[in-house]
């Protein structure tokens, strides 16, 4: 992992204080950061990304130094941003922060509407990446940071991805912290109602793991009685139907059905990249002599698959394939995060993905 000098961190802090943008690594993906108390800077994020202003962003807070992490007063850290901190929310924080878990609270009245998309809730997390922690500690404030990519596109997991995405944005400072370890965005859990904890976006931290470590039962949106409140669940990052999408058409295939998937896309699909599980033998594609097929081996371990997903999609997208085929992830909540990202990526993929993502 790259180390970054304190001089560079100081420069990044000054950039944020001056209302500029700083792209920085987290353990999940790279974020495009701005001072969470500066409305003009936050608007600059939305403009740079091409992101709708109604789409809320996550506030990132500094985690404490490692040596006193057991005794940290998380309530003091979070309370300027939230209306109330329930005992359940505090248990989640103590178990998973710093780390890839975002919590959605009823917001404090001082939280800017530019952050929340006009809602009465705010999403907060404390990232675990050492570069993110160093930046946030020195900044001594909240930093909003959606993924550092054009809206709807594949999220970046390296500094090179960020630079490639925003080539020509001359005043963007990029902190290089190496490749992101988790590789997909944080799990988002809603604790704003006070009487239930709801999964809003799956990630590497699963409801089962949350229950095992904290005793907190996380329910799925489908388990809530929707008739009680039509708009019960807050909008959060990454919840649009089209998201994380490559410009190349991306489709999923069912187990053992690669040939069926290929036959759905005749003639015009002459060059196809097919992702196959590392646990499976090579494909037999003699039935399609006219198709130039390349196999890309992907891990059958869910965490490893997640960590390489966006890297693989970005690389394939740059290789000008006509079609990318990925296997459907197996059932099981440890796969829910990558399944969610792949389904949204499929829906948004292809040459028209730019217009789809914004709808």
C-alpha positions in Angstrom: 0.0 0.0 0.0 1.3 3.5 -0.9 2.4 5.7 1.9 1.7 9.5 1.6 3.9 12.1 3.3 2.5 14.5 5.9 3.3 17.4 3.5 1.0 16.0 0.9 -1.7 15.4 3.5 -1.3 19.0 4.7 -1.7 20.2 1.1 -4.9 18.1 0.7 -6.3 19.5 3.9 -5.6 23.0 2.7 -7.3 22.2 -0.6 -10.4 21.0 1.2 -10.4 24.2 3.4 -10.1 26.3 0.3 -13.2 24.7 -1.2 -11.4 22.4 -3.6 -11.9 18.7 -4.3 -9.6 15.9 -3.2 -9.9 12.4 -4.4 -8.7 9.9 -1.8 -8.7 6.1 -1.2 -11.0 4.3 1.2 -11.0 0.6 1.8 -14.0 0.3 -0.5 -13.4 2.6 -3.5 -11.8 6.0 -4.1 -14.0 9.0 -3.0 -14.2 12.5 -4.4 -14.1 14.6 -1.3 -15.2 18.1 -0.3 -15.7 20.0 3.0 -19.1 18.9 4.3 -19.7 22.4 5.7 -19.1 24.2 2.4 -22.2 24.3 0.1 -20.2 25.6 -2.9 -17.6 22.8 -2.6 -20.3 20.2 -2.3 -22.0 21.5 -5.5 -18.7 21.3 -7.2 -18.7 17.5 -6.6 -22.2 17.2 -8.2 -21.1 19.2 -11.2 -17.8 17.4 -11.7 -19.5 14.0 -11.5 -22.6 15.0 -13.4 -24.6 13.7 -10.4 -28.3 14.7 -9.8 -28.5 17.1 -6.8 -31.3 14.9 -5.3 -28.9 12.0 -4.8 -27.5 12.2 -1.3 -23.8 11.8 -0.4 -22.1 10.2 2.6 -20.3 12.2 5.3 -16.9 10.6 6.2 -15.6 11.2 9.7 -12.1 10.6 11.2 -11.7 7.4 13.2 -9.6 7.8 16.3 -5.9 6.7 16.6 -5.5 2.9 16.8 -4.1 2.8 20.4 -7.2 4.3 22.1 -9.8 2.9 19.8 -11.4 0.8 22.6 -12.1 3.8 24.7 -13.2 6.3 22.0 -16.3 8.4 22.5 -18.0 7.7 19.2 -21.1 9.6 20.4 -19.1 12.9 20.6 -17.8 12.3 17.1 -21.2 11.6 15.6 -23.5 13.9 17.6 -22.9 17.2 15.7 -24.3 15.5 12.6 -27.3 13.5 14.0 -30.5 14.2 16.0 -30.1 11.1 18.2 -27.8 8.2 18.6 -29.7 5.0 19.7 -28.0 2.2 21.7 -28.4 -0.1 18.7 -26.6 2.4 16.4 -23.8 2.8 18.9 -23.4 -1.0 19.0 -23.0 -1.0 15.2 -20.5 1.8 15.3 -18.4 0.2 18.0 -18.4 -3.2 16.2 -17.7 -2.0 12.6 -16.1 1.5 12.6 -13.7 2.3 11.2 -14.8 0.1 8.3 -17.2 -0.4 5.3 -20.5 0.3 7.1 -22.5 3.4 6.5 -25.3 4.4 8.9 -28.3 6.6 8.0 -29.5 8.8 10.9 -32.1 11.6 11.3 -29.9 14.6 10.6 -29.0 17.4 12.9 -30.5 20.7 11.8 -27.0 22.1 10.9 -26.4 19.4 8.2 -26.6 21.0 4.8 -29.4 20.1 2.4 -26.8 19.8 -0.4 -25.6 16.6 1.4 -28.9 15.0 2.1 -30.7 15.5 -1.3 -33.3 17.6 0.7 -34.1 14.7 3.0 -34.3 14.7 6.8 -31.6 12.0 7.0 -27.8 11.9 6.8 -25.5 9.0 5.9 -22.2 8.7 7.9 -19.2 6.4 8.0 -15.7 6.3 9.3 -13.4 4.8 6.6 -10.6 2.4 7.6 -8.0 3.2 5.0 -4.9 4.8 6.6 -4.7 7.6 4.0 -8.4 8.5 4.5 -7.9 8.4 8.2 -4.8 10.6 8.0 -6.6 13.2 5.8 -9.8 13.3 8.0 -7.8 13.5 11.3 -5.8 16.5 10.0 -8.9 18.1 8.4 -10.8 17.9 11.8 -14.2 17.9 10.1 -16.6 15.9 7.9 -15.8 15.3 4.3 -18.5 14.2 1.8 -17.1 11.8 -0.7 -19.2 9.9 -3.3 -17.1 7.6 -5.6 -14.6 9.4 -7.7 -16.1 8.7 -11.1 -18.6 10.2 -13.6 -22.1 9.5 -12.4 -23.4 6.0 -13.1 -20.1 4.7 -14.3 -17.8 2.0 -12.8 -16.4 3.1 -9.4 -12.6 3.6 -9.2 -10.4 1.3 -7.1 -7.0 2.9 -8.0 -5.6 6.4 -8.3 -5.0 5.8 -12.0 -8.8 5.1 -12.4 -9.6 8.5 -10.9 -7.1 10.3 -13.1 -8.4 8.6 -16.2 -12.0 9.4 -15.2 -11.4 13.2 -14.7 -8.7 13.9 -17.2 -8.8 17.6 -17.8 -10.1 18.5 -14.4 -6.9 20.4 -13.7 -7.4 21.4 -10.1 -8.4 18.0 -8.8 -5.9 16.6 -6.2 -5.6 12.8 -6.2 -4.1 11.0 -3.2 -2.6 7.7 -4.3 -3.2 5.0 -1.6 -2.8 2.0 -3.8 -5.6 -0.4 -4.8 -8.7 -0.6 -2.6 -9.0 -3.8 -0.7 -12.8 -4.3 -0.4 -13.5 -3.1 -3.9 -17.3 -2.4 -3.7 -19.0 0.4 -1.8 -20.0 0.2 1.9 -23.0 -1.6 3.3 -25.7 1.0 4.1 -28.0 0.5 7.1 -30.8 2.8 8.1 -31.1 3.5 11.8 -33.2 6.7 11.4 -36.6 5.3 12.4 -35.5 4.4 15.9 -37.5 1.2 16.0 -36.0 -0.9 13.2 -32.7 -1.3 11.4 -33.0 -1.7 7.6 -30.5 -2.8 4.9 -30.5 -0.1 2.2 -27.5 -1.2 0.2 -25.8 -4.6 0.5 -22.0 -4.7 0.8 -19.2 -6.8 2.3 -20.7 -6.5 5.8 -23.8 -8.7 5.8 -26.9 -8.7 8.0 -25.8 -12.1 9.4 -22.4 -10.7 10.4 -24.0 -7.6 12.0 -26.3 -9.9 14.1 -23.5 -12.2 15.1 -21.3 -9.3 16.3 -24.0 -7.0 17.8 -27.3 -8.8 18.3 -28.9 -6.2 16.1 -31.4 -7.7 13.7 -31.2 -6.0 10.2 -34.4 -6.4 8.1 -34.6 -6.1 4.3 -36.8 -3.4 2.7 -39.1 -6.1 1.4 -39.9 -7.2 5.0 -41.2 -3.8 6.0 -45.0 -3.2 5.8 -44.9 -0.7 2.9 -48.5 0.4 3.5 -47.5 2.0 6.8 -45.4 4.8 5.2 -45.2 5.1 1.4 -41.8 6.9 1.6 -40.5 5.1 4.7 -37.0 4.5 3.4 -34.5 7.3 2.7 -32.8 7.6 -0.6 -29.1 6.6 -0.5 -26.1 6.5 -2.7 -26.0 3.8 -5.4 -29.7 3.0 -5.2 -30.6 3.9 -8.8 -31.5 1.1 -11.1 -28.7 1.9 -13.5 -25.3 2.4 -11.8 -21.6 1.2 -11.8 -22.0 0.7 -15.5 -19.4 0.0 -18.3 -19.9 1.5 -21.8 -19.7 -2.0 -23.2 -22.9 -4.0 -23.0 -22.8 -6.3 -19.9 -25.0 -9.3 -19.3 -25.2 -12.1 -16.8 -25.6 -15.8 -17.7 -27.1 -18.6 -15.6 -24.9 -21.6 -14.6 -23.9 -23.7 -17.6 -25.8 -21.4 -20.0 -23.0 -19.4 -21.7 -24.0 -20.7 -25.2 -27.6 -19.6 -24.6 -26.4 -16.2 -23.6 -24.3 -15.9 -26.7 -27.1 -17.0 -29.0 -29.2 -14.1 -27.6 -26.7 -11.7 -29.2 -26.1 -12.9 -32.7 -24.1 -11.3 -35.6 -23.3 -8.0 -34.2 -21.5 -9.5 -31.1 -18.4 -10.8 -32.8 -16.0 -10.2 -29.9 -17.1 -11.4 -26.5 -15.3 -11.5 -23.1 -16.7 -14.2 -20.9 -16.0 -14.3 -17.2 -15.8 -17.9 -15.9 -15.4 -19.2 -12.3 -11.9 -20.3 -11.3 -13.5 -23.5 -10.1 -14.9 -24.5 -13.5 -13.3 -26.0 -16.5 -12.8 -24.2 -19.7 -15.8 -23.3 -21.9 -16.7 -25.3 -25.0 -17.5 -22.7 -27.7 -16.9 -24.6 -30.9 -20.6 -23.9 -31.8 -19.7 -20.3 -32.4 -16.7 -20.2 -34.8 -17.6 -16.7 -35.9 -17.3 -15.3 -32.4 -13.9 -14.2 -31.0 -14.3 -15.2 -27.3 -11.8 -14.6 -24.5 -12.2 -16.2 -21.1 -11.6 -14.1 -18.0 -11.2 -16.1 -14.8 -13.0 -14.7 -11.8 -12.7 -15.8 -8.2 -15.4 -18.1 -6.6 -14.6 -16.5 -3.2 -17.1 -13.7 -2.7 -14.7 -11.2 -1.0 -12.0 -11.8 -3.6 -14.6 -11.4 -6.4 -15.7 -8.1 -4.9 -12.2 -6.7 -4.5 -11.5 -7.3 -8.2 -15.0 -6.7 -9.7 -14.6 -3.0 -10.7 -10.9 -3.5 -11.8 -12.1 -6.3 -14.1 -15.0 -4.3 -15.5 -12.8 -1.3 -16.2 -10.1 -3.3 -17.9 -12.6 -5.2 -20.1 -14.4 -1.9 -20.9 -11.1 -0.5 -22.3 -10.5 -3.5 -24.5 -13.3 -2.7 -26.9 -15.3 -6.0 -26.6 -18.8 -6.0 -28.2 -20.2 -7.8 -25.2 -19.1 -8.8 -21.7 -20.7 -11.8 -20.1 -20.5 -12.5 -16.3 -21.8 -15.5 -14.4 -24.7 -14.9 -12.1 -23.4 -14.8 -8.5 -24.5 -17.8 -6.3 -27.2 -17.3 -3.7 -26.3 -16.3 -0.2 -26.0 -12.9 1.4 -22.2 -12.8 1.2 -22.8 -12.5 -2.6 -25.6 -9.9 -2.3 -23.3 -6.9 -2.6 -21.7 -8.0 -5.9 -25.0 -9.2 -7.2 -26.5 -5.8 -6.5 -23.6 -4.0 -8.3 -23.7 -6.4 -11.3 -27.5 -6.1 -11.8 -27.3 -2.3 -11.8 -24.2 -2.4 -14.1 -26.1 -4.6 -16.6 -29.1 -2.3 -16.6 -26.9 0.8 -17.2 -24.4 -0.7 -19.6 -23.9 -0.1 -23.2 -23.5 3.0 -25.4 -26.7 4.6 -24.0 -25.7 4.0 -20.4 -24.9 7.7 -19.9 -28.5 8.8 -20.5 -30.0 5.7 -18.7 -27.9 6.4 -15.5 -29.3 9.9 -15.2 -32.9 9.0 -15.6 
